[in-house]
Amino acid sequence: MTIEEYRIRMRAYSLRQLDEEYKLHKLAWQINQAQAADKKGKAVYRRFDDFFNFKKMEQRILGTRPEDKVLKDKSLSDMMLKSNK
């Protein structure tokens, strides 16, 4: 390994460490936010889903719709099938 390759690897390692430090600080910030209370002393986030809605984020990434918004109208489905023929 040349000196230049070593320097590149050390820079990559330092950047990786910076990413880890960022994640730790972000986690500390989120813990602080999760423990936050409003002016009346009530918790801002009563459930974890209020703080981070996993299903919603997953559906956003996958490009799917929530189950409650899926069309369940049979006549509309039939109409769409007929139009595609």
VOPAGU-2260 file (C-alpha; in pm, 1 decimal, decimal comma):
REM VOPAGU-2260
SITE   aa  ch    i         X         Y         Z
SITE  MET   A    0       0,0       0,0       0,0
SITE  THR   A    1     136,9     337,4     -96,0
SITE  ILE   A    2     138,5     643,8     127,0
SITE  GLU   A    3    -136,1     800,8     -86,0
SITE  GLU   A    4    -356,7     491,2     -52,6
SITE  TYR   A    5    -298,0     496,0     321,8
SITE  ARG   A    6    -403,6     860,8     341,9
SITE  ILE   A    7    -720,1     786,2     143,7
SITE  ARG   A    8    -804,4     495,8     374,9
SITE  MET   A    9    -744,5     711,1     682,3
SITE  ARG   A   10    -967,9     983,8     540,0
SITE  ALA   A   11   -1239,2     724,8     469,9
SITE  TYR   A   12   -1204,6     592,2     825,5
SITE  SER   A   13   -1233,5     944,4     967,1
SITE  LEU   A   14   -1544,7    1008,9     759,9
SITE  ARG   A   15   -1695,5     680,7     879,8
SITE  GLN   A   16   -1625,2     784,5    1240,2
SITE  LEU   A   17   -1788,5    1120,6    1172,1
SITE  ASP   A   18   -2099,1     941,4    1042,3
SITE  GLU   A   19   -2113,4     732,4    1360,6
SITE  GLU   A   20   -2074,5    1041,7    1577,2
SITE  TYR   A   21   -2355,2    1210,4    1382,7
SITE  LYS   A   22   -2581,3     910,4    1443,9
SITE  LEU   A   23   -2507,9     918,6    1818,0
SITE  HIS   A   24   -2582,7    1289,7    1841,7
SITE  LYS   A   25   -2901,0    1245,0    1642,3
SITE  LEU   A   26   -3007,5     964,4    1875,8
SITE  ALA   A   27   -2942,3    1184,7    2179,7
SITE  TRP   A   28   -3150,6    1459,7    2018,7
SITE  GLN   A   29   -3434,5    1217,2    1949,7
SITE  ILE   A   30   -3426,4    1089,1    2307,3
SITE  ASN   A   31   -3454,7    1446,9    2427,3
SITE  GLN   A   32   -3746,7    1512,4    2192,1
SITE  ALA   A   33   -3921,2    1191,0    2293,3
SITE  GLN   A   34   -3908,0    1294,3    2658,1
SITE  ALA   A   35   -4039,6    1642,8    2582,0
SITE  ALA   A   36   -4348,7    1771,1    2759,2
SITE  ASP   A   37   -4590,6    2047,2    2666,4
SITE  LYS   A   38   -4667,1    2350,5    2886,5
SITE  LYS   A   39   -4916,3    2148,5    3092,1
SITE  GLY   A   40   -4659,0    1879,3    3166,6
SITE  LYS   A   41   -4817,3    1617,2    2943,3
SITE  ALA   A   42   -4594,6    1406,4    2721,1
SITE  VAL   A   43   -4581,8    1529,9    2363,0
SITE  TYR   A   44   -4546,4    1173,8    2235,2
SITE  ARG   A   45   -4774,2     932,7    2417,2
SITE  ARG   A   46   -4683,1     629,5    2204,2
SITE  PHE   A   47   -4379,7     538,7    1999,4
SITE  ASP   A   48   -4593,0     543,9    1683,8
SITE  ASP   A   49   -4662,3     910,4    1749,6
SITE  PHE   A   50   -4287,6     971,6    1745,2
SITE  PHE   A   51   -4193,7     739,9    1457,5
SITE  ASN   A   52   -4454,7     573,7    1240,6
SITE  PHE   A   53   -4268,1     278,9    1090,9
SITE  LYS   A   54   -4554,6     164,7     868,2
SITE  LYS   A   55   -4597,1     511,3     719,8
SITE  MET   A   56   -4224,9     544,9     645,0
SITE  GLU   A   57   -4212,3     195,4     497,0
SITE  GLN   A   58   -4507,7     268,4     271,2
SITE  ARG   A   59   -4347,3     594,8     159,2
SITE  ILE   A   60   -4026,5     412,4      64,4
SITE  LEU   A   61   -4205,4     125,1    -108,2
SITE  GLY   A   62   -4454,4     354,5    -279,5
SITE  THR   A   63   -4757,4     172,1    -144,0
SITE  ARG   A   64   -5071,8     315,9       6,0
SITE  PRO   A   65   -5198,0     251,9     358,0
SITE  GLU   A   66   -5448,9     -31,5     381,4
SITE  ASP   A   67   -5728,1     198,5     494,7
SITE  LYS   A   68   -5691,8     404,3     176,3
SITE  VAL   A   69   -5695,9     108,6     -61,9
SITE  LEU   A   70   -6002,2     111,7    -282,5
SITE  LYS   A   71   -6242,2    -162,5    -182,2
SITE  ASP   A   72   -6529,4     -71,1    -409,7
SITE  LYS   A   73   -6602,4    -381,2    -615,3
SITE  SER   A   74   -6797,6    -195,8    -880,8
SITE  LEU   A   75   -6503,9      37,1    -940,9
SITE  SER   A   76   -6269,6    -261,0    -968,3
SITE  ASP   A   77   -6503,2    -424,6   -1218,0
SITE  MET   A   78   -6522,5    -104,0   -1418,9
SITE  MET   A   79   -6142,2     -81,7   -1432,8
SITE  LEU   A   80   -6113,6    -443,1   -1546,5
SITE  LYS   A   81   -6366,8    -384,0   -1826,5
SITE  SER   A   82   -6182,9     -71,3   -1945,0
SITE  ASN   A   83   -5855,4    -263,4   -1971,5
SITE  LYS   A   84   -6005,4    -529,2   -2202,5
